[in-house]
Amino acid sequence: MPLVTQAALMGGNVRVGLEDALSLGRGRLATSNAEQVRTIRAVLESLGFDIASPAEARAMLGLKGRDQVRLL
């Protein structure tokens, strides 16, 4: 979380997930991706950052939404 916070402070975009890191901080394992998202969102909002909605993030990254993907 400190590295992700620093990246935001330096002007970067951030992402979190268990595939990148398993912890929420020293000695504290995350139980889910959602827990990591809630944690970093709270940190960044407390620093005055605006958080993109899922739709805004997809638009910024040029990704399709679930409604535009044909799932088998």
GUPA-285239 format. One record per residue: residue in three letters; x, y negated, z of N, C-alpha, C, O in turn; residue number from 1. Coordinates in pm, 1 decimal. Each point is the difference from the previous one (the first is absolute). Example, Ala and Ser with C-alpha at 12.3 -4.5 7.8 and 13.67 -1.06 7.14 Angstrom:
<pts>
+------+----------+----------+----------+----------+----------+----------+----------+----------+----------+----------+----------+----------+-----+
| code |       nX |       nY |       nZ |      caX |      caY |      caZ |       cX |       cY |       cZ |       oX |       oY |       oZ | pos |
+------+----------+----------+----------+----------+----------+----------+----------+----------+----------+----------+----------+----------+-----+
|  ALA |   1319.0 |    569.0 |    780.0 |    -89.0 |   -119.0 |      0.0 |     90.0 |   -120.0 |      0.0 |    103.6 |      1.9 |     66.5 |   1 |
|  SER |   -138.6 |   -106.9 |   -138.5 |     82.0 |   -119.0 |      6.0 |    -77.0 |   -109.0 |     73.0 |     50.9 |   -110.8 |     16.9 |   2 |
+------+----------+----------+----------+----------+----------+----------+----------+----------+----------+----------+----------+----------+-----+
</pts>
This chain:
<pts>
+------+----------+----------+----------+----------+----------+----------+----------+----------+----------+----------+----------+----------+-----+
| code |       nX |       nY |       nZ |      caX |      caY |      caZ |       cX |       cY |       cZ |       oX |       oY |       oZ | pos |
+------+----------+----------+----------+----------+----------+----------+----------+----------+----------+----------+----------+----------+-----+
|  MET |     80.4 |    119.9 |      0.0 |    -80.4 |   -119.9 |      0.0 |     85.3 |   -127.2 |      0.0 |    -35.7 |    -96.7 |    -67.2 |   1 |
|  PRO |    147.2 |     94.3 |    140.7 |     82.6 |   -120.9 |     -6.3 |     52.3 |    -29.2 |   -140.7 |      6.1 |   -116.0 |    -40.8 |   2 |
|  LEU |     31.5 |    219.5 |    -33.0 |     52.2 |    -19.9 |   -136.0 |   -109.8 |    -51.1 |    -92.7 |     24.5 |    -88.2 |    -82.3 |   3 |
|  VAL |   -144.0 |    142.3 |     95.0 |   -112.5 |    -44.2 |    -82.4 |    -34.7 |   -145.0 |     33.0 |    -27.0 |    -79.8 |    -89.8 |   4 |
|  THR |     27.7 |     46.4 |    217.2 |    -27.8 |   -137.3 |     42.0 |    104.9 |    -95.3 |    -56.8 |    -33.8 |   -107.9 |    -48.6 |   5 |
|  GLN |    159.3 |    147.3 |     54.6 |    107.9 |    -84.2 |    -54.0 |    -16.0 |    -20.1 |   -149.6 |     23.9 |   -109.3 |    -51.3 |   6 |
|  ALA |    -64.5 |    214.5 |    -18.8 |    -22.1 |    -12.0 |   -144.6 |   -107.8 |   -104.5 |    -29.1 |     14.5 |    -80.8 |    -91.8 |   7 |
|  ALA |   -121.8 |     82.6 |    169.6 |   -106.9 |    -99.0 |    -19.0 |     51.3 |   -140.1 |     28.9 |    -31.1 |    -94.2 |    -72.9 |   8 |
|  LEU |    109.1 |     80.4 |    178.3 |     54.7 |   -131.4 |     35.2 |     92.3 |    -54.6 |   -108.4 |     15.4 |   -121.3 |    -13.9 |   9 |
|  MET |     45.7 |    210.9 |    -62.6 |     89.2 |    -40.0 |   -108.5 |    -75.5 |    -21.3 |   -131.2 |     61.3 |    -27.8 |   -103.1 |  10 |
|  GLY |   -195.8 |     40.9 |    106.7 |    -79.9 |    -26.3 |   -118.9 |    -39.4 |    121.4 |    -80.0 |    -59.8 |    -13.7 |   -106.7 |  11 |
|  GLY |     91.4 |    131.8 |    154.5 |    -33.6 |    120.8 |    -74.3 |   -137.8 |     52.5 |     31.4 |    -63.5 |    -40.5 |     97.4 |  12 |
|  ASN |     18.6 |    130.8 |   -180.9 |   -123.1 |     73.7 |     26.7 |     37.7 |    122.0 |     82.1 |    114.1 |     45.8 |     -4.6 |  13 |
|  VAL |   -208.9 |      6.2 |     79.0 |     31.0 |    114.7 |     84.8 |    -99.1 |    112.6 |    -23.5 |   -112.8 |    -21.8 |    -44.2 |  14 |
|  ARG |    157.4 |    141.9 |     74.9 |    -87.0 |    116.9 |      1.8 |     50.5 |     90.3 |    110.2 |    118.6 |      0.2 |     32.8 |  15 |
|  VAL |   -208.4 |     75.3 |     22.8 |     36.1 |     96.1 |    103.9 |    -68.2 |    131.6 |    -30.5 |    -96.5 |      4.6 |    -76.3 |  16 |
|  GLY |    145.9 |    101.3 |    135.3 |    -60.9 |    130.9 |    -16.2 |     89.8 |    106.3 |     57.9 |    121.3 |    -18.3 |     10.4 |  17 |
|  LEU |   -180.8 |    128.6 |     26.9 |     76.1 |    108.6 |     60.6 |    105.4 |     55.8 |    -95.1 |     98.2 |     59.6 |     44.4 |  18 |
|  GLU |   -117.9 |    -78.7 |   -176.1 |    100.0 |     48.6 |    -94.3 |    128.4 |    -83.5 |      5.6 |    104.2 |     42.9 |    -49.5 |  19 |
|  ASP |   -111.8 |   -161.8 |    109.7 |    117.1 |    -86.8 |     12.2 |     63.1 |      5.3 |    139.4 |    122.4 |     -2.3 |     12.9 |  20 |
|  ALA |   -203.9 |      9.3 |     88.7 |     49.1 |      1.8 |    138.0 |   -106.1 |     63.7 |     88.7 |   -119.8 |    -16.8 |    -23.0 |  21 |
|  LEU |    163.7 |     88.8 |    122.6 |    -93.6 |     70.2 |     88.0 |    -32.2 |    -75.2 |    128.0 |    -88.4 |     40.8 |     75.3 |  22 |
|  SER |    158.9 |   -149.8 |    -49.9 |    -17.6 |    -65.1 |    129.8 |    -67.9 |   -136.2 |    -10.3 |     -6.3 |    -62.1 |   -106.0 |  23 |
|  LEU |    -44.2 |     19.0 |    221.5 |    -56.3 |   -134.2 |     13.9 |     98.5 |    -90.2 |     73.4 |    -20.3 |   -121.1 |      8.2 |  24 |
|  GLY |    122.4 |    177.8 |     43.0 |    101.1 |    -71.2 |     76.9 |     82.8 |    101.3 |     76.7 |    -16.3 |    120.7 |    -17.9 |  25 |
|  ARG |    103.1 |   -168.5 |    101.3 |     87.9 |     88.6 |     75.5 |    -77.7 |    104.5 |     79.8 |    -79.7 |    -33.2 |     87.7 |  26 |
|  GLY |    104.6 |    159.4 |   -120.0 |    -58.2 |    109.4 |     74.5 |   -150.5 |     16.9 |    -13.7 |    -61.0 |     72.7 |     78.3 |  27 |
|  ARG |      0.6 |   -137.9 |   -175.6 |   -145.1 |      7.3 |    -15.7 |    -35.5 |     46.5 |   -140.6 |     12.8 |    -75.7 |    -96.2 |  28 |
|  LEU |    -57.6 |    200.9 |     84.7 |    -36.0 |     54.9 |   -130.2 |   -138.2 |    -46.8 |    -42.1 |    -91.9 |     -8.1 |     81.5 |  29 |
|  ALA |     78.7 |    -22.3 |   -208.9 |   -130.8 |    -37.8 |    -55.6 |    -82.4 |    126.1 |    -20.3 |     53.8 |    106.0 |    -31.8 |  30 |
|  THR |   -183.0 |   -118.1 |     50.1 |    -88.5 |    113.9 |    -20.9 |    -59.0 |      1.3 |   -140.1 |    -49.7 |    103.1 |    -45.4 |  31 |
|  SER |     54.6 |   -217.2 |    -24.1 |    -57.9 |     -6.8 |   -134.2 |     52.0 |   -123.7 |    -73.3 |     56.7 |    -91.2 |     60.1 |  32 |
|  ASN |    -77.7 |     91.2 |   -191.8 |     31.1 |   -118.9 |    -79.0 |    -83.6 |   -117.3 |     48.5 |     48.5 |   -112.8 |      9.1 |  33 |
|  ALA |   -174.1 |    140.3 |     22.0 |    -91.1 |   -106.8 |     44.4 |     52.0 |    -67.1 |    126.5 |    -12.3 |   -121.6 |     14.8 |  34 |
|  GLU |     69.6 |    198.3 |     75.4 |     55.0 |    -58.8 |    122.4 |    116.5 |    -93.1 |    -33.4 |     13.5 |   -106.9 |     59.6 |  35 |
|  GLN |     69.3 |    146.9 |   -153.6 |    110.3 |    -86.2 |    -41.6 |    -51.7 |   -128.1 |    -64.9 |     52.7 |   -108.2 |     25.6 |  36 |
|  VAL |   -155.1 |    120.0 |   -108.8 |    -57.5 |   -117.8 |    -65.9 |    -57.7 |    -95.3 |    104.2 |     24.7 |   -120.5 |     -5.6 |  37 |
|  ARG |   -102.1 |    174.0 |    101.4 |    -56.8 |    -85.5 |    105.3 |    108.7 |    -71.6 |     78.6 |    -14.0 |   -117.7 |     33.3 |  38 |
|  THR |    121.7 |    188.2 |     -3.9 |    109.1 |    -58.0 |     78.8 |     68.0 |   -114.0 |    -74.6 |     14.7 |   -109.4 |     54.4 |  39 |
|  ILE |     27.5 |    134.2 |   -179.9 |     71.7 |   -104.8 |    -72.3 |    -93.6 |   -114.4 |    -36.1 |     42.5 |   -115.4 |     -5.1 |  40 |
|  ARG |   -168.5 |    145.7 |    -19.8 |    -96.4 |   -107.1 |    -27.3 |    -10.6 |    -93.9 |    120.0 |      2.0 |   -122.0 |    -16.5 |  41 |
|  ALA |    -13.2 |    177.6 |    136.4 |     -9.4 |    -82.2 |    121.4 |    124.4 |    -85.1 |     17.7 |     -9.4 |   -117.7 |     34.9 |  42 |
|  VAL |    125.5 |    176.3 |    -58.6 |    126.1 |    -74.6 |     13.7 |      3.9 |   -115.7 |    -99.1 |     28.9 |   -113.5 |     38.0 |  43 |
|  LEU |    -57.8 |    141.7 |   -164.5 |     10.0 |   -103.1 |   -103.0 |   -106.6 |   -108.0 |     15.6 |     27.5 |   -117.7 |    -23.3 |  44 |
|  GLU |   -148.2 |    156.0 |     62.2 |   -103.2 |   -101.1 |     23.8 |     37.7 |    -88.7 |    117.7 |    -28.2 |   -119.8 |     -1.5 |  45 |
|  SER |     91.8 |    177.3 |    103.8 |     41.9 |    -81.5 |    114.4 |    107.3 |   -101.2 |    -39.1 |     18.5 |   -101.1 |     67.6 |  46 |
|  LEU |     52.0 |    129.1 |   -177.3 |    101.8 |    -92.1 |    -50.6 |    -57.0 |    -97.5 |   -103.7 |     73.0 |    -81.8 |    -56.0 |  47 |
|  GLY |   -203.3 |     91.5 |     31.1 |    -65.0 |    -93.1 |    -91.6 |     -8.5 |     44.5 |   -144.5 |    -37.2 |    -79.6 |    -86.3 |  48 |
|  PHE |     70.2 |    203.7 |     57.5 |     -6.3 |     49.6 |   -137.3 |   -142.2 |     36.7 |    -36.8 |    -76.7 |     46.9 |     84.1 |  49 |
|  ASP |     41.3 |    -68.7 |   -211.7 |   -126.6 |     47.3 |    -54.1 |     22.9 |    140.5 |    -53.0 |    102.6 |     27.8 |    -62.0 |  50 |
|  ILE |   -197.8 |     59.9 |     86.4 |     11.4 |    138.5 |    -42.6 |    -90.2 |     21.1 |   -121.7 |   -117.6 |    -36.1 |      1.3 |  51 |
|  ALA |    174.7 |     95.0 |   -106.1 |    -77.3 |     27.7 |   -121.1 |   -100.1 |    111.0 |     26.7 |     27.8 |     94.8 |     73.4 |  52 |
|  SER |   -144.7 |   -108.5 |   -134.3 |    -98.3 |    108.0 |      5.8 |     49.0 |    112.3 |    -91.7 |     89.4 |    -22.1 |    -81.8 |  53 |
|  PRO |   -146.4 |    141.9 |     94.2 |     38.9 |    106.4 |    -92.3 |    -18.3 |    -39.8 |   -146.8 |     84.8 |     31.6 |    -83.4 |  54 |
|  ALA |   -194.1 |   -100.1 |     51.3 |    -24.1 |    -42.5 |   -138.2 |    105.6 |   -101.5 |    -44.6 |     48.4 |      7.0 |   -113.0 |  55 |
|  GLU |    -12.9 |    -99.7 |    199.6 |    102.8 |    -99.5 |    -33.9 |    135.2 |     67.0 |    -20.2 |     73.8 |    -36.0 |    -91.7 |  56 |
|  ALA |    -40.8 |    132.5 |    175.8 |    127.3 |     70.7 |    -13.9 |      4.8 |     78.2 |   -131.2 |    102.0 |     -0.2 |    -69.0 |  57 |
|  ARG |   -212.9 |     67.6 |     34.4 |     -4.4 |     72.7 |   -127.6 |     19.0 |    -95.3 |   -117.2 |     71.8 |     31.8 |    -94.9 |  58 |
|  ALA |   -135.5 |   -148.5 |    100.7 |     13.8 |    -98.0 |   -108.2 |    144.1 |    -49.4 |    -10.9 |     53.2 |    -11.7 |   -110.4 |  59 |
|  MET |      9.8 |    -17.1 |    223.4 |    139.1 |    -47.2 |     -1.5 |     94.7 |    103.9 |    -59.3 |     96.8 |    -33.8 |    -68.1 |  60 |
|  LEU |   -126.4 |    160.7 |     95.2 |     87.4 |    108.0 |    -45.0 |    -42.8 |     61.1 |   -133.1 |     67.0 |     88.9 |    -52.7 |  61 |
|  GLY |   -178.6 |   -136.9 |     -1.1 |    -48.6 |     52.6 |   -127.2 |    -48.3 |    143.7 |     10.0 |     18.2 |     77.9 |    -93.5 |  62 |
|  LEU |    -79.7 |    -41.7 |    206.2 |    -47.7 |    136.3 |     20.7 |   -149.8 |      9.1 |    -24.3 |    -72.4 |    -98.7 |     12.9 |  63 |
|  LYS |     27.3 |    217.6 |    -47.9 |   -142.4 |     24.9 |    -18.7 |    -63.5 |     29.7 |    135.6 |     65.0 |     51.7 |     90.9 |  64 |
|  GLY |   -189.8 |    -84.5 |    -79.9 |    -76.3 |     38.2 |    117.8 |    -58.2 |    138.8 |    -18.4 |      1.4 |     55.0 |   -110.1 |  65 |
|  ARG |    -52.2 |      1.1 |    218.3 |    -58.0 |    133.8 |     -5.9 |   -110.7 |      9.9 |   -105.2 |    -14.4 |    102.9 |    -66.0 |  66 |
|  ASP |    -62.6 |   -209.0 |     51.0 |   -111.2 |      0.5 |    -95.5 |     46.3 |      3.2 |   -145.2 |    -81.4 |     22.6 |    -89.5 |  67 |
|  GLN |    210.2 |    -44.7 |     64.2 |     52.4 |     -0.5 |   -136.3 |     88.4 |    120.8 |    -29.4 |     65.5 |      6.0 |   -104.1 |  68 |
|  VAL |    -64.1 |     89.5 |    195.8 |     81.8 |    119.9 |    -17.2 |    -91.6 |    121.4 |     -7.8 |    -89.7 |     17.3 |     82.6 |  69 |
|  ARG |    113.3 |     65.2 |   -181.8 |    -79.8 |    120.8 |    -13.3 |     64.8 |    110.8 |     81.2 |    107.8 |     48.5 |    -34.2 |  70 |
|  LEU |   -173.2 |     -9.7 |    139.9 |     50.1 |    107.7 |     85.3 |    -65.2 |    131.7 |    -40.0 |   -119.6 |      5.6 |    -28.5 |  71 |
|  LEU |    199.6 |     99.0 |     27.1 |    -53.0 |    131.1 |    -39.2 |    -65.2 |     68.9 |    115.4 |    -50.1 |    111.4 |    -15.0 |  72 |
+------+----------+----------+----------+----------+----------+----------+----------+----------+----------+----------+----------+----------+-----+
</pts>
